[in-house]
Amino acid sequence: MPAAYVVTALVTIAFNTFSGFAAMTRLAPIMRTLGPALARAGVPESWLVWPIGALKALGALGLALGLLGVPLVGTAAAAGLVLYFVCALYTHLRVGDFSPQFSLAIVFLGLAVATLALDPALVLHATR
């Protein structure tokens, strides 16, 4: 397994695990900025457990399973995180919300795209 994929996947796992945990537990320091951003985007706080927090945590779990030897689950998790963050960015753009959460969604999307792009299950191997 290429080192770039492992490092990228581990960072993506760490970010999404923390973010999912913070959303599901409504971690106070995070909620100071997340609460107003949710209100601007028109997203109810009840969605912090499901779907917001749970999907991030499940994506991280799927990536971890991919690293542990279940490659197609890791690939599906990376693709799911890409879709999740594309939808998150759309939600922010739709209401003109360019808060710090918008910037974080761009970072998270970049990590998910990089993880998917480096996925060994998708890399084409040149043959002679």
N, C-alpha and C positions, 0 to 999 in steps of 0.2 A: 504494500500500500504506500503510495507516494507521500513523502513528508509534508508537502504543501497541502494535500487533501486532509491529512490527519490534523495539522495545526488549524486550518480553516474550520474544519468540522468541530474541533474542540472549542474554539472561540465562539462559534455559532451556538453550540450546545450551552456553553456557560452563559452567554447573553440571554438566550431564550429561556433557560431555566430560571435565572434570576428575575427576568421580566414577568414570566408566567407566575412565579411565586409571589412577586410584589403585587401583581394585579389580583390574584386570588385571595391574598390576605389583606389587601388594601393597606399596604405598608405606608405609614404616616408620611415619611419624607417624600415618597413618590406621589402620594395623593395630593400634595400641595400644588403640584403643577398638572397632574393628570386629571384631577377633578374638573378644573375649569376647561381643560382641553376637551374632555368628554362632553361637557355642556355645549361648547362652541360647535362641536361636530354633530351634536344631536344624538349622541350615543348614551343610553341609560347606564347608570352605574351598576345596575343589576347584571349587566353583561360582562363585568370584570371577571366573574368566576367562569361562566360559560357564555359565550364562546371565547372571549379574549384570552384569559389566563390559561384555560385548559388547552386550547389549540397550540399556544406557544410551548407549553410544557409537553404536550404529546409530540410536537415536532422535534423538540430536543430529545425526547426519549427515542423516537424513531431514528434520529441521527446517531445516537449512542448505540442502538442495536445494529445499525449499519457498520459502525466501527468494530463492533464485536463479532462480526461475521455473518450478518444477515443483510447482504448488500442491497437487495431490491427494496427492503423496508427503508433503508437509509436514503435511497434514491427517491422513493415516494415521499418521505418526510421532507427532504430538501425541496422537492417540487411543491409540496403543500405549503411550506413556509414562504416560498416565492409568491404563490397565489395569495396567501394571507396578507403579505405586506403590500402587494399591488393593490389589493382591496382597501387596506388601511390608508395608503397614500391617496387613493381615489376619494375616500371618505373625507380626508382632510382638504383635498383640492376642491371638492364639490362645494364646501362651505367657506372656502377662502381662509382656512386656518393654517397659518404658518408658524405655529407655536414650536417650542422645543421638541414636542412629541412628533411633529412632522419631520424634523431633522433626524430624530432617532429612527423613525420608520425607514428613512432613506438608508441609514447605516445598516439596519437590520435586513433590509432588502438586499443591499450589496453583499452582506455576509451569506445570505441564503443563495443568491445567484452564484457567488464564488464557490460555495460548497457544492452546488449542483454541477457547475462547469468543471470542477476538478474531480468529480465522482469517478472512481476507477471503473465502475460498471458502465459508464457512458463513454469513456475515452476510447477512441478508435486506435487500434494498434496497426501500424504500417507493417505490411508483410512484403517480402521480396519475391 
